[in-house]
Amino acid sequence: MIGKRALGFLGILSGVVGLGLTTAAQAQSVVGVPHQWQMSFPPSYTTVMDKVESLHDLLLVIITLISLFVLALLLYVVFRFHASRNPTPSVITHNTVLEIAWTIVPILILVVIAIPSFRLLYYSDKAPDAALTVKVTGHQWYWQYEYPDQGNFSIDSRILAEADRIKEKPQIPRLLAVDNEMVIPVNTTIRIIGTAADVMHGWTVPGFGIKKTVIPGRLNEGWINVEHEGYYFGECSQICGENHTYMPIAVRVVSKAEFDKWVEQQKKAAGLIPPMNAPTGLASATIPANR
């Protein structure tokens, strides 16, 4: 009896270990996903996000110094001008030097903040020599991706039901799996053109440092260049209706050779490439026999 229990325990243990190894193997290509207890920015996967983090660090230092300075002033005022130390209230109404200082110093701080902010805005706005354009259209409630440079085909990206996710893409976290990911090549500058078909949506992938509000009748531009292959995820960041929660953004970054194969498959599926056995010219005319 004890031997059977021991064997059963070992079997369960080996099954758990095997399941863990299988899950780990499946999850190797899933890169840009959120993690539990994550407190700071997600890991950066583009140069744009690197610059966003750099600006954030600068702002954190500035606001920390300002907060400490204000705290020191408050403590000084509480101690120095306490009622027991000043039974007769002061009648001073203004101080010219102080008023000039608290006007000029904030202006200088804002200038220090504005210079890197504008640099980042201009850097992330227009794609430098983009090799590929993807048009992103937000719908209620799914995403459409068009590839005008690759034959002008398009794919729709809808969230997978939980049963389908477990069956088809178990390595993808819940509520992030879609039927068709946006596929792009690695180490390639991709221009993102965003618009919407009905209401405002938000195409946001935190690890890419991109957050574009897509608006009906308007085109917004951004760009990404991802350095590593894998799956990356985001969410619609603009409240757009009943199923706003259920329109995740999934981007699959592949090698350039694999991307070319995927493009050929999509062209065939869209009918942009004729079948190999299809006639390529006009039907030959029937020549009447000589009388």
C-alpha positions in Angstrom: 0.0 0.0 0.0 2.8 2.3 1.0 4.6 1.4 -2.2 1.6 2.3 -4.4 1.2 5.6 -2.6 4.9 6.4 -3.1 4.6 5.5 -6.8 1.5 7.6 -7.1 3.2 10.5 -5.4 6.2 10.2 -7.7 3.9 10.0 -10.7 2.1 13.2 -9.7 5.4 14.9 -9.0 6.9 13.9 -12.3 3.7 15.1 -14.0 3.9 18.5 -12.3 7.5 18.8 -13.3 6.8 17.8 -16.8 3.9 20.2 -17.0 6.2 23.0 -15.7 8.8 22.2 -18.3 6.3 22.1 -21.1 4.7 25.4 -20.0 8.2 27.0 -19.8 9.1 25.7 -23.3 5.8 27.0 -24.7 6.3 30.4 -23.0 9.8 31.0 -24.2 8.7 33.0 -27.2 6.2 35.0 -25.2 8.2 38.1 -24.3 6.2 41.3 -23.7 3.7 40.2 -21.0 2.8 41.8 -17.7 4.0 40.2 -14.5 2.4 40.0 -11.1 3.5 42.7 -8.6 5.0 44.7 -11.4 5.6 48.2 -10.0 7.6 50.1 -12.5 7.6 50.3 -16.3 7.5 47.1 -18.3 10.8 46.0 -19.8 11.8 48.1 -22.8 11.9 46.5 -26.3 12.4 49.6 -28.5 14.6 52.7 -28.5 11.5 54.8 -28.1 10.7 53.1 -24.8 14.4 53.5 -23.7 14.0 57.3 -24.2 10.7 57.3 -22.3 12.3 55.6 -19.3 15.2 58.1 -19.5 12.8 61.0 -19.4 10.9 59.4 -16.6 14.1 59.0 -14.5 14.9 62.7 -15.0 11.4 63.8 -14.0 11.6 61.5 -10.9 14.8 63.2 -9.8 13.4 66.7 -10.3 10.1 66.0 -8.6 11.9 64.3 -5.7 14.1 67.3 -5.1 11.1 69.7 -5.3 9.2 67.6 -2.8 12.1 67.5 -0.4 12.6 71.3 -0.7 8.9 72.0 -0.1 8.9 69.6 2.9 11.9 71.4 4.3 10.2 74.7 3.9 7.1 73.5 5.6 9.0 72.1 8.6 11.0 75.3 8.9 7.8 77.4 8.8 6.1 75.2 11.4 9.1 75.5 13.7 10.1 79.1 13.1 6.7 80.7 13.0 4.9 78.7 15.7 2.4 80.7 17.7 4.3 80.2 20.9 7.5 81.6 19.3 5.6 84.5 17.6 2.9 85.9 19.9 2.7 89.0 17.7 1.8 88.1 14.1 4.0 89.5 11.3 2.5 92.3 9.2 4.8 91.7 6.2 2.7 91.6 3.0 5.2 90.8 0.3 8.9 90.3 -0.5 10.1 91.3 -4.0 13.1 89.0 -4.0 11.0 86.0 -3.0 8.3 86.8 -5.6 11.0 87.0 -8.4 12.6 83.8 -7.2 9.4 81.7 -7.1 8.5 83.0 -10.6 11.9 82.4 -12.3 12.9 79.1 -10.6 9.7 77.2 -11.8 10.2 78.7 -15.3 13.8 77.3 -15.3 12.6 73.9 -14.1 9.9 73.8 -16.8 12.5 74.6 -19.4 14.7 71.8 -18.2 11.8 69.5 -18.5 10.5 70.8 -21.8 13.7 70.3 -23.8 14.0 66.5 -23.4 10.2 66.2 -23.6 10.0 67.9 -27.0 12.9 65.9 -28.2 11.1 62.7 -27.3 7.9 63.9 -28.9 9.6 64.6 -32.2 11.7 61.5 -32.1 8.6 59.2 -31.5 6.3 61.1 -33.9 7.7 60.3 -37.4 9.4 57.1 -38.6 13.0 57.6 -39.7 13.3 55.8 -43.0 10.5 53.3 -42.4 10.9 50.0 -44.3 7.3 49.0 -43.8 3.9 50.6 -43.1 1.1 49.0 -41.1 -2.3 50.8 -40.9 -4.1 50.1 -37.7 -7.9 50.6 -37.6 -9.9 50.3 -34.4 -13.4 48.8 -34.5 -15.9 48.0 -31.9 -14.4 45.8 -30.7 -11.4 44.4 -32.6 -8.4 45.6 -34.5 -7.7 45.6 -38.3 -4.2 45.6 -39.7 -3.5 46.6 -43.3 -0.2 46.1 -45.1 -0.3 48.6 -48.0 3.4 47.9 -48.9 3.0 44.2 -49.1 0.1 44.0 -51.6 -2.5 45.9 -49.6 -4.1 42.9 -47.8 -5.6 43.1 -44.3 -6.3 40.9 -41.3 -8.7 41.2 -38.4 -7.5 40.6 -34.9 -10.2 39.4 -32.4 -9.8 38.1 -28.9 -10.0 34.3 -28.5 -12.6 32.7 -26.3 -11.0 31.1 -23.3 -11.7 27.5 -24.5 -10.1 28.3 -27.9 -7.1 29.9 -26.1 -6.5 26.9 -24.0 -6.7 24.6 -27.1 -4.8 26.7 -29.7 -2.5 29.1 -27.7 -2.1 27.9 -24.1 1.2 29.8 -23.8 -0.6 33.1 -24.2 -2.0 34.7 -21.0 -5.7 34.9 -20.5 -7.5 37.8 -22.2 -4.5 38.5 -24.4 -4.7 35.8 -27.0 -6.2 36.7 -30.4 -6.9 34.8 -33.6 -4.6 36.8 -35.8 -1.6 38.8 -34.4 -0.1 41.8 -36.1 3.1 40.3 -37.6 6.2 42.4 -38.2 9.8 41.6 -39.0 12.5 41.9 -36.3 15.0 44.8 -36.4 12.9 46.7 -38.9 11.5 50.2 -38.6 7.7 50.0 -38.9 5.6 53.0 -39.5 2.2 52.7 -37.6 -0.7 54.7 -39.2 -3.7 54.7 -36.9 -7.3 55.5 -37.4 -10.8 54.3 -36.2 -13.9 53.2 -38.0 -16.5 54.1 -35.4 -15.3 55.7 -32.1 -12.0 56.6 -30.5 -9.7 53.7 -29.5 -6.2 53.6 -28.1 -3.5 51.4 -29.7 -1.1 51.0 -26.8 1.8 48.6 -26.3 3.7 49.7 -23.2 6.9 47.7 -24.0 7.2 49.5 -27.3 6.7 53.0 -25.8 3.8 53.7 -28.1 0.3 55.0 -27.3 -1.7 56.3 -30.2 -5.3 57.4 -29.8 -6.9 56.5 -33.1 -9.8 58.8 -34.1 -12.4 58.4 -36.9 -11.5 60.5 -39.9 -8.0 61.2 -38.8 -4.6 59.5 -39.2 -2.1 59.4 -36.4 1.5 58.3 -37.0 4.0 56.5 -34.8 6.8 53.9 -35.3 8.4 50.9 -33.7 11.5 48.9 -34.2 11.6 45.7 -32.1 15.0 44.2 -31.4 13.9 40.6 -30.4 11.5 38.0 -31.8 8.5 37.0 -29.8 5.0 37.9 -28.8 4.2 41.3 -27.3 0.9 42.6 -25.9 -1.0 45.7 -25.2 -4.6 46.8 -24.6 -7.0 49.4 -25.9 -6.4 52.4 -23.7 -9.4 54.5 -24.7 -12.8 53.6 -23.2 -14.7 52.7 -26.4 -17.8 50.9 -25.3 -19.2 47.7 -23.9 -16.4 45.4 -25.0 -13.5 47.8 -24.5 -12.0 45.3 -22.1 -11.9 42.6 -24.8 -9.9 44.0 -27.6 -6.2 43.2 -26.7 -3.3 44.1 -28.9 -1.0 41.2 -29.9 2.1 41.7 -32.0 4.2 38.8 -33.2 7.8 39.7 -34.2 9.5 37.2 -36.5 12.6 36.9 -38.6 12.5 38.6 -42.0 12.5 35.3 -43.8 9.5 34.1 -41.8 7.8 37.4 -42.4 8.2 37.0 -46.1 6.6 33.6 -45.9 3.7 34.9 -43.9 3.1 37.7 -46.4 3.0 35.2 -49.2 0.4 33.1 -47.3 -1.7 36.2 -46.6 -1.6 37.2 -50.3 -2.7 33.8 -51.4 -5.5 33.8 -48.8 -6.6 37.2 -50.0 -6.5 36.1 -53.7 -3.7 38.5 -54.6 -1.6 35.7 -55.9 -3.2 33.4 -58.5 -2.9 29.6 -58.0 0.0 27.9 -59.7 -2.2 26.1 -62.2 -4.4 29.0 -63.1 -4.2 30.2 -66.8 -2.1 33.3 -67.2 -3.3 34.5 -70.6 -6.3 34.7 -72.8 -7.8 31.5 -74.1 -6.5 30.7 -77.5 -9.0 31.2 -80.3 -10.2 28.1 -82.2 -8.8 28.0 -85.7 -11.3 26.8 -88.3 -10.2 23.9 -90.5 -9.4 24.7 -94.1 -12.3 24.0 -96.4 
